[in-house]
Amino acid sequence: MALPSGNRFCCSWGVMWVQEGRWILAYNRYLGFCFVMEAELWGILDRLTLILEWSYDF
């Protein structure tokens, strides 16, 4: 999820869940000045990278 603030500084954050409903990790990234679409793309990249690094089989 991407959140632009009033001054257009953005961050990307999220929580990874398993099917049983418990969360396995949370993450955030400060992106600085960017467009919301860029922040969304960073969020997608972060989630995919975490899945690969943690080797979770979803």
C-alpha positions in Angstrom: 0.0 0.0 0.0 1.3 3.5 -0.8 0.5 6.6 1.2 1.2 10.1 -0.2 1.3 12.8 2.5 0.3 16.4 2.0 3.8 17.3 0.8 3.9 14.4 -1.7 6.5 12.4 0.2 5.5 8.8 -0.1 6.0 5.5 1.8 5.2 1.9 0.9 4.1 -0.5 3.6 2.3 -3.8 4.0 1.8 -6.9 6.1 2.2 -10.5 4.8 -0.5 -12.9 6.0 -0.8 -16.7 5.9 -4.1 -18.5 5.1 -4.7 -19.2 8.8 -5.1 -15.5 9.4 -1.9 -14.8 11.3 0.6 -12.3 10.0 4.2 -13.3 9.3 5.9 -10.0 8.8 5.4 -6.3 8.3 7.5 -3.9 6.3 7.7 -0.3 5.3 9.9 1.8 3.0 10.2 5.6 2.9 10.4 6.7 -0.7 10.7 10.4 -0.5 9.2 12.6 -3.2 7.4 10.4 -5.8 4.2 9.8 -7.6 1.6 7.4 -6.1 2.0 5.0 -9.1 5.8 4.8 -8.3 5.0 4.0 -4.7 2.6 1.3 -5.7 5.2 -0.3 -8.0 7.8 -0.2 -5.2 5.3 -1.9 -2.9 4.7 -4.7 -5.4 8.5 -5.1 -5.8 9.0 -5.2 -2.1 6.3 -7.9 -1.6 7.7 -10.1 -4.3 11.3 -9.7 -3.0 10.2 -10.6 0.5 8.4 -13.7 -0.8 11.5 -14.8 -2.6 13.9 -14.0 0.2 11.8 -15.7 2.9 11.0 -18.6 0.7 7.3 -18.8 1.7 5.2 -21.1 -0.4 1.9 -19.3 -0.8 
